[in-house]
Amino acid sequence: MSRIGKSPITLPADVTFEIKDDVITVKGKLGELTQKLTDNITVKVEDGVIVLERPSESKVHKAKHGLYRSLINNMIEGVSKGWTKQLELVGVGYRASNQGQVLDLALGFSHNIILEVAPEVKVETVVEKGKNSIIKLTSYDKQLVGAVAAKIRSFRKPEPYKGKGIKFVGELLRKKAGKSA
């Protein structure tokens, strides 16, 4: 029962949408993305509105119907507006800095972690005195931004007692009570 797959996608004026041999190409002001279609999901473009249809009511086709609708919508939104993820470094001495696409993280280890980020992702670090460092990741590819953010977070996940580590901005952490005497 894919209600997501049934909803149409409106195509912005500055985005071009093309289907060729089950490969969808979306071009916009920020970049270009491609996605291959499988499982006989048909895509129709009429008057700037994209509608996806499935061949049957089987469970596999229903699942792919909603999946491809979400992927296409994320591609269109990415090439027109872009995607942003923000990570916050919580902890004494936890710092982040960048020179171009190279991110330098000081996370309490004996050495700094140096990560070279993909060229499609724009990296920016915000450091204010008395506040936690923030890493801003921006790109037109939602999957790539999420993967880079998950990689950075994996270096020092927030721990449940003090909350130290790398967390997403706005993320609520469940803290545990410490040892009671």
For each residue, the residues with C-beta under 8 A, 3 or more apart:
1: 62
2: 5 6 54 62 63 65 66 69
3: 6 7 66
4: 7 66 69 70
5: 2 52 54 62 65 66 68 69
6: 2 3 65
7: 3 4 69
8: 49 50 51
9: 49 50 51 69 72 73 76
10: 48 49 50
11: 15 17 45 48 49 50 76
12: 15 28 76 80
13: 48
14: 28 29 80
15: 11 12 26 27 28 76 79 80
16: 26 27 28
17: 11 24 25 26 45 50 76
18: 24 25 26 27
19: 22 23 24 25 37 43 45
20: 23 25
21:
22: 19 36 37 38
23: 19 20 34 35 36 37
24: 17 18 19 34 35 36 37 43 72 75
25: 17 18 19 20 32 33 34
26: 15 16 17 18 32 33 34 35 72 75 76 79
27: 15 16 18 31 32 79
28: 12 14 15 16 31 32 76 78 79 80 140
29: 14 79 80
30: 78 79 80 81 82 140
31: 27 28 78 79 120 140 141
32: 25 26 27 28 79
33: 25 26 75 78 79 140 141
34: 23 24 25 26
35: 23 24 26 68 71 72 75
36: 22 23 24
37: 19 22 23 24 41 43 68
38: 22 41 64
39: 60 61 64
40: 54 55 61
41: 37 38 52 53 54 55 61 64 65 68
42: 52 53 54 55
43: 19 24 37 50 51 52 68 72
44: 50 51 52 53
45: 11 17 19 48 49 50
46: 49 51
47:
48: 10 11 13 45
49: 8 9 10 11 45 46
50: 8 9 10 11 17 43 44 45 72
51: 8 9 43 44 46
52: 5 41 42 43 44 65 68 69 72
53: 41 42 44 65
54: 2 5 40 41 42 57 61 62 64 65
55: 40 41 42 61
56: 61
57: 54 61 62
58: 61 62
59: 62 63
60: 39 63 64
61: 39 40 41 54 55 56 57 58 64 65
62: 1 2 5 54 57 58 59 65 66
63: 2 59 60 66 67
64: 38 39 41 54 60 61 67 68
65: 2 5 6 41 52 53 54 61 62 68 69
66: 2 3 4 5 62 63 69 70
67: 63 64 70 71
68: 5 35 37 41 43 52 64 65 71 72
69: 2 4 5 7 9 52 65 66 72 73
70: 4 66 67 73 74
71: 35 67 68 74 75
72: 9 24 26 35 43 50 52 68 69 75 76
73: 9 69 70 76 77
74: 70 71 77 78 83 142 143
75: 24 26 33 35 71 72 78 79
76: 9 11 12 15 17 26 28 72 73 79 80
77: 73 74 80 81 83 142
78: 28 30 31 33 74 75 81 82 83 139 140 141 142
79: 15 26 27 28 29 30 31 32 33 75 76 140
80: 12 14 15 28 29 30 76 77
81: 30 77 78
82: 30 78 138 139 140
83: 74 77 78 138 139 140 141 142 145
84: 136 137 138 145
85: 136 137 145 146 148 149 168
86: 134 135 136 137 168 169
87: 134 135 137 149 152 153 166 167 168 169
88: 132 133 134 135 166 167 168 169
89: 94 95 96 105 107 132 133 134 135 166
90: 94 132 158 163 164 165 166 167
91: 94 107 108 156 164 165
92:
93: 106 108
94: 89 90 91 105 106 107 108 132 133 156 164 166
95: 89 105 106 127 133
96: 89 103 104 105 106 125 127 133 134 135
97: 103 104 125 127
98: 101 102 103 104 123 124 125
99: 102 104
100:
101: 98 116 117 118 119 121 123
102: 98 99 114 115 116 117
103: 96 97 98 114 115 116 117 123 125 135 152
104: 96 97 98 99 112 113 114
105: 89 94 95 96 112 113 114 115 152 155
106: 93 94 95 96 112
107: 89 91 94 113 155 156 166
108: 91 93 94 156
109: 112 113
110:
111:
112: 104 105 106 109
113: 104 105 107 109 155
114: 102 103 104 105
115: 102 103 105 151 152
116: 101 102 103
117: 101 102 103 121 123 137 148
118: 101 121 144 148
119: 101
120: 31 139 140 141 144
121: 101 117 118 137 138 139 141 144 145 148
122: 137 138 139
123: 98 101 103 117 135 136 137
124: 98 135 136 138
125: 96 97 98 103 133 134 135 136
126: 133 134 135 136
127: 95 96 97 133 134
128: 131
129:
130:
131: 128
132: 88 89 90 94
133: 88 89 94 95 96 125 126 127
134: 86 87 88 89 96 125 126 127 169
135: 86 87 88 89 96 103 123 124 125 126 152
136: 84 85 86 123 124 125 126
137: 84 85 86 87 117 121 122 123 145 148 149 152
138: 82 83 84 121 122 124 145
139: 78 82 83 120 121 122 142 144 145
140: 28 30 31 33 78 79 82 83 120
141: 31 33 78 83 120 121 144 145
142: 74 77 78 83 139 145 146
143: 74 146 147
144: 118 120 121 139 141 147 148
145: 83 84 85 121 137 138 139 141 142 148 149
146: 85 142 143 149 150
147: 143 144 150 151
148: 85 117 118 121 137 144 145 151 152
149: 85 87 137 145 146 152 153 168
150: 146 147 153 154
151: 115 147 148 154 155
152: 87 103 105 115 135 137 148 149 155 166
153: 87 149 150 156 157 166 167 168
154: 150 151 157
155: 105 107 113 151 152 166
156: 91 94 107 108 153 164 165 166
157: 153 154 165 166
158: 90 163 164 165 166 167 171 173
159: 162 163 164 165
160: 163 173 174 175 176
161: 175 176 178
162: 159
163: 90 158 159 160 167 173 175
164: 90 91 94 156 158 159
165: 90 91 156 157 158 159
166: 87 88 89 90 94 107 152 153 155 156 157 158
167: 87 88 90 153 158 163 171 173
168: 85 86 87 88 149 153 171
169: 86 87 88 134
170:
171: 158 167 168
172:
173: 158 160 163 167
174: 160
175: 160 161 163
176: 160 161
177: 180
178: 161
179:
180: 177
181:
